[in-house]
Amino acid sequence: MKKINMLKAAGAIIFLLICSACSKDLLNKNPLDKVSSETFWKSDVDVQMAVAGCYDRLRGGGFGGSSLNYQRGYLDGLSDVGYVYWGLLSISDMSIGNISTSSEAVSIVYNSCYKGIASCNFFLDNVDKATSVSAAKMNQYKGEIKFLRALWYFDLVNCFGGVPLYKTAPESADAAKVAKSSAADVFKFIEEDLDFAISNLQDEAYTDGHAVKGSAMALKTRVLLYQEKWEAAATLAKQIMTSGKFSISNDYRDLFLKAGQKNNPEIMFSCKYLSPDAHSTYGMNIEYTAHVFYRQNFMDAFECIDGKSIKESPLYNAADPFSKRDPRFYYTIRLPGQDWPGFYTYATFNPTGVQNRKYIDTSIEGNYANAYRNDWDFVLLRYADVVLMYAEAQNEASGPDASIYSAINEVRSRPGVNMPSIDQSKYKTKELVRDYIRHEREIEFPIEGIRYFDLKRWHIAHTLLPTIKDAGGNFLVFDQRQYLWPFPQSELDNNDKLEQNPGY
């Protein structure tokens, strides 16, 4: 029997709603119950609950929840940075070219993104029934939901290219059968949603899980950058940088642990969790059972504390490769002898020779229940990315200038990192600065779900990845067709108007 297509039920979807009465605390409440849509849309409180229902899809939709949002870091297993053990979500198979219409990650991303989009469309199709809500407040709610819808469509277009575009909930199963729109049209719709969000969201710091104006601006910057709209991306990123609403955190490691995430000035949007009922299993997966490892070439990519590569620095000692390295090395890589209770230590299991410590709270180790039900948030947008996106876009638009060097140094000079400034006398051409920024992004954002998409948008995945070996000694495989994923077979079966991507 065929799996039920989520889009076939989109026209009649019953919303997953969160019961709560407090607007600001809405996303910090655990899911309690479901509410019938037939008696809904009467008050501002109803709309608040519906908004929270859409946000809840982040935990279980798109790159989220039981699929990939809090586990977005697994996508580094498709890059030159990470290695995913256990064949989780078919990532290890996909990394050596075994990607098909039945690959688990392909189905999960496609179906769960559309589940989130269906929730957003249902909200937008019905929210105007709540006539007691003021126009300004209504537009703010719509801005949040359009931001979320843009986030899911952006994940889809980055994985699949052109996809079926649903601007409203289909009225029937047959109405849901549509051909894919072009990638350009999907990007255009994403930008329209984000423009509405930017115009209507609160212009304040991100604090409680609700998207703010800066969240939408950061996502649109990324959207523009991925389309190589360099000048527009640089202009928007600069607006964020001069707004004064966000800044580089003074503690790199705490960005990824619960204690350091509250009101953190660098976090611009995140997937929120709360134990016990709205918990994440990421702690169990990367801490207790060690699903994510790094590749040796990634370890070698870290500079020494003098700002030079291990090939150039006199500080590097091959007999002791763990000393005198960029401080982010120690926040990211688990050192030999730095073991904590769990299924695997360096001594018991170490397929690549390089283990992870990012997003790991060692204080909860040794307790499977606590590791399984962790509640630190997965960061989806942060200010350091905006700063480096500005540097990249400005460099591509006009070549090196003082503002680009300043932006790079702002990230490198983070308290606790304090790496030397970029050598302007050495990196003085567009091409050299481009390479420097790409390297900086590799070091700054491991297992954050960024590197894989960076390699694809730079159009270097097919040349770089086949030079990298996996833990078994096999070279990674990435051919031209893999720039787009195949559509799941279940979707092709359910939608006879959907045409498969080339090569599958």
N, C-alpha and C positions, 0 to 999 in steps of 0.2 A: 504493500500500500504506500502510496506517495505521502511524503510529509506534507502537512498543511502549510500552504504558503502564507506567510504573515501578511502579505499585501492583499490577499483575498479577503481577509477579515478586517482590513483597514477601515472600510466604510462603516462597520458596525462595532469597532473596537470598544471594549469596556475599559475605562481608564483605571490604572492602578493609582489610587489616591492615598495620600498620607494624612491621617487624622491629626490635626493640630489647630490651635487657635492663635498662635503667635507668629506674625509675619517674619520677624528677624530671626527667630529660632527655628523656623520651619524645617530647614534642612538638617538641623541637629536633632530632630526627633526620630525615634525608631518607627518603622512602618508598623501600624497597628491593625489596620482593617481595610476592607474595600467598601466603596460607596457606589450606589446605583446612579447612573447618569440620568435616569428618568426624572429624579427629583432634585437634580443638581442645578448649578448655575443660577442661584438665587441671591447670593450675597458676596461681599468681598472675601469673607472667610472661605467660601466655596472655591473662589478663584485661587486663593492662596494654596489651598490643598491641591488643586489641579496643577498649579505651577510645580509644587513639590513632587507630584506624580511624574511629571516630565523629567525633573532632575534625577529622580530615582532610577530612570532608565540608564543614567550614566554608570550605575553600579552593575547593571545587567544588560546593557545595550551598547552597541558600537564597540570601541575598544574599552569595554568596561565590565564591571561586575563579574559574573561567572564566565565571561568570555575574556576580553582583552584590555579594558581601560585601565584598571588597576594593575594589569599584567602587561601593559603596553611595552614594557622593557623587554619582553620576550622577542619582540621584533628585531632586537639587536642580534639575535641568532641568525638573521638573514643578512647580516652585514659582516664587515671585517673586524668587528669589535667583540661580539659575544658568541657563545656556544650554548645551546639549550639541550640539556640532557633529557633522556626518557622519551624522546620523540614527541614532547608535549605540543599539542595543537598542530602536529605535523611539521613544526618549524625545522627540525633537523633534516627531515626528508626534503623539504622545500629548498633548503640551503644547498643541496647537491643536485638540484634541478628536477626533483621528483614532485612537481606541482601539477595537480589535475583538478577536474571538476568535482572530485570527491574529497579533496584535501580539507581537513578539519578547520583550519584557520580560514580558508576561503569561505566556507559555509557560515561559520560563526560571525565573521566580520560582516558579510553581506546581509544575513538575516537579522542580526541584532541592530545594525545601523538602521535598517528599514523599520524595525520595531520602534526605535526611538523617534524616527521621522513620523511614523503613523500616530504616535502619541502627540507630537507637536501639532500635526495637522488637525487632529481631533480637537485639541485645545483651541486652535485658532479659528476653526469652523464654528465653535460653540460659545466662545467666551463673551461675545457681544450680547448674549442673552442676559448677562448679569448687568442690568441697566442701572443698578444703584452705584456702580463703581464709577468714579470720576474719570473723565477723558484722559487726564495726565497719568493717573494711576494705571488705567487700562493699557495705555501705550507702553508704560514701563513693563508691565507683565508680558505684553506681546513682544517687547524687545528682548526679554530674557529667553522666551521660547524660540524666537527667530535666531537668536545666538546659538541655542542648542541645535536647532535644525541645521544651521550652517555648519556646525562642528561635525555632525554626522555625514552630511553630504560631502564635506571636505575629505573625510576619511574614505568615503566610497570612491570619489573621483581620483584620489591618490593611489588607490589599489586597483580599480577597475577601468579608469578612464571614463568615457561616457557611460551613463547609467540611466535607467528609467527615472524620470523626473516627475514627482508628485507634489504639486503645489497646494493641493487640497486633498482631503480623504476621498478615495474613489467611492462612488455610490453603489457599486456592485462588484462581484468577482470578475465579470467580463470587462468592466471599466478599468480594472487594475492591470489588464493585459495591454501594455503599451510598449512600443519600441524604445530603445535607449536614446536619450538625447545626446548631443555631442558634448565632449568635455568642456568646450567653450561655453555652451549654454548652461551647463551645470555651474561652472565658475561664475558666470554672470548672475545666476540666481543666488548663489552664496553671497556674492558681493551686495546684492540688493537687500538680503536679510541682514547682513552686518551693517549696512548703512542705516537701516531703520533702527537697529539696536544701538548704534553709536549716537543717534539723534535722541534716543528716548531713555537710555539707561542712566542711572545716577553717576555723576562725575565725582567719584570718591574712591578711597582705597578699597581693595578687595579684602573682606574680613570674614563673612559668614556663609560662604558657599554660593551666594547669589551673584551672577555675572554683573559686572559694572561696565561703565563706558570703556575703561581701560582694557578690560577683558576682550571686548569686541574689537577694539582698535588693534590689540596684539594679534588676535586671530586674523583680522583682515591684513595686517602687515605680512603675516605668514602666507596667506592666500595670494597676495600680490607678488611676493618673492618667488613663490613656486611657479608663477606664470612668467617670471622674468620681467615684470613691470618694475624695473629698477628705480626709476625716479619717484614713482608713486609710493613704492614701499619705503624708500628712504625718507620721504617727506612725512609719511604717517608715523614711522618709528621715531623720528625726531620730535614730533608733537608729543608722543608719550614721554620721551626723555626730558622734555622741558616742562611737563605738566606738574612735576613735583609730587605726584601721587604714589610713585614707586621708586625703589632704589635697590642697589645690590645689598644682600644680606651680609652681616658681619660674621656669619658662621655657615660655611658650606655644608657641613654634615647635617646640621639641624634642619636644613631645608627639607630633609627627607624623613624626619622623625616627628612624632606627634608633639613633643614638648616644644619644638622650635617652630612649629607651623602656625600657631595662633597669631594672627595679626602680623605675619611676616611680610615686610615691605617688598620682598622680591616675588612672592607668589601672586600671580595675576588671575589664575583660575585653577581649580583642582577638583578631582573626584573625591567627594567627602565620604567619610566612614564614621561609624559609631558602634562600639561594641555594646551589647552582644548581638543584637538583631540585624544591624546594618554594618556588619564587620567585613573585613577583607581577608582573603586567604593568602595574600601575597607573602606575608611573613612566613607561613608554613612552607610555601613553595620555594622561596629563595633562601630562607634561613635554615629551616629545620630539615628539609629534604634536598637542599642544594641543587635546584634545577638550573640555575644560571651560572655560567662560568665565563671567563674572558679568554681571549686568544693571546698567545705569546706576542704576536706583533703589536697588539694593543698595549701590553705592558711596556714594550720597547719604545712606544710612541711618546711616552712621558719624558719631558725634558729633565735635565738636572737643575738644581736650584740656581745655577748661574744663567739659566735661560737658554742653554745650548742643548742640542740633541745628544744622545748617548754616543753618537759617532764623532761628535766634535768636542765634547766637554772633557777636560782633564780630570773632572771630579768623578767620572764614571769608572766603576770598578766591576768588571765582568764577574769576578769572584764574589762580589757582594752587590748584586744589582738592585737591592732594595734600599740602599742608602743614598742620601743627598739628592732626592728626586723632588719634583714639583709636589708641594703639599697635597694637591688633589689626588695624587697617587695613593696616599695613605688613607684618604677618605673613601676611596673607590675600591682598592685592592686589599684583600686580606693577606697579611704577611705570614710567612711560615712561622709556626709556633704560636700564632695568634688564634688558637683554637678555642671554641666555645661548644658547650654541649649541643648535640644535634645528631642527625643520622650520619653525616659525613664530616670528617675533618681532613686536613691535608694528608694525614697518615692513612686514612681509610679509603678515601675516594677523591681523586683529583685528575680528571681526564685530560685537562689542558695544561695543568701546572700553574694556573692562575685562578684563584677563587675571588669571589665578590664580597664586599662588605657594605656597599651602598644600599640604602633602604633597609638596613639591618639594625635592629635594636637588641644588642647583646644581653640586655638586662632581663629579657623574657625567655631566653634560651633555656632548654632543659625542661620546658613545660609545653607539651604538645598542644594542649587546649589553648594556652595563651598565644602561642605562635600561630595557631590556626585562626584565631579570632582577633587579629590585630586591627587597629583602627586608625593608623596614620594615613593621611590623605595622599593620593597619587597626584603629583603636580603635573598639570597639563600645559600651562603657560607660565613662564617666569620672565622676569625683567632682564636677566642676563641674556636670554635669547633675543629679546627685542634689541638690545644694545649691539649684539653681534650681527643680527639681521640688518641693522642700520649700517654697520661697517661694510658688510658684504654688498648691500644694494648701492650704497654711495660709491664704493670702489668700482662696481660694474658700470655705474652710470657715468662717472667722470674721472676715475682713476684716483690714486692716493692723494689725500689732503690731511691737514692737521686734525680735522674732526674724526677721521677714520682711526688714526693712531690713538687718539684720545679715547675713543670708544673701546678699542681692543684693550688698552691699558686699564680702563675702568673695571673690566672683568678680571684681568690678571692681577690687579692690585687689591682684590678683596682681602679684608682683614683675615688673617689666618692662612692666606695663600701667598700674597705679597711676592709674586713672581716679577722678575725684572721687566722693564718696559720693552716693547718691540724696538729692535735696532733699525731706526729709520734710514741709516746710511746703507744698510744691507738690503732691506725690504723697501725698495723705492719705485718698483714698477707695478702696474696693475696685476700682472701675472704672479709676481712674487708675493704681493699682499694677498691675492686670492688664495694662494696655497697656505699662507700663514693663517688666514681666517678659517679655512677648512680644517686645518690641524687643531686650532683652538676649539672649534666646535666639537671635534672628536673627543678631546680631553674633558671638556666642560659638561657634556650631555650623555655619557654612557648610560645604558639601560633606562632611558627616558622616552624611548619610542621615536627618536629623532634621526639617528644616524642612517638607518635604512632608507628613509625617505630623502635624506640629504644626498646619498649616493645616487638615487634614482633621478632626482631633479637636476643634479649636476651632469647626468648622462655619462657617468664613469663606472657604473656598477658592472657593466659587461666587460670592462677591461681590468678593473681592480680585483674583483672578487675571484676570478679564476686563478689569481696568483696566491691566494690564501688557502692554507690547508686546514681541514677540520681535525678533530681530536683523533680520528682514525688514520690520519695521514693522507686522506683524499683531498684533492683540490675542490674548492667550492665551484658550483656551476651557476652561471647566470648568462643566459643568452637573450637576444633582443626581445623575444616574445614575453619574457618575464617582467619587462617594464609594466605590463598589465597582467593582472591575475585573470584566470578564467572565471566565468560565471558558474555558480553551482549548478550541477545537473538538475537538481530539483526545481530550480527556477526556470530552466529551459523547458522542462516538462510541463510546468504550470503556465508558462507564458509563451505561446507560440509566436509572438511578435518580437521576442528577445533574441538577438543575433549574437552568437558566441564571439569572443575576442579572437583575433588571428593567432594561429599556431596551436589551438587546443581542439 
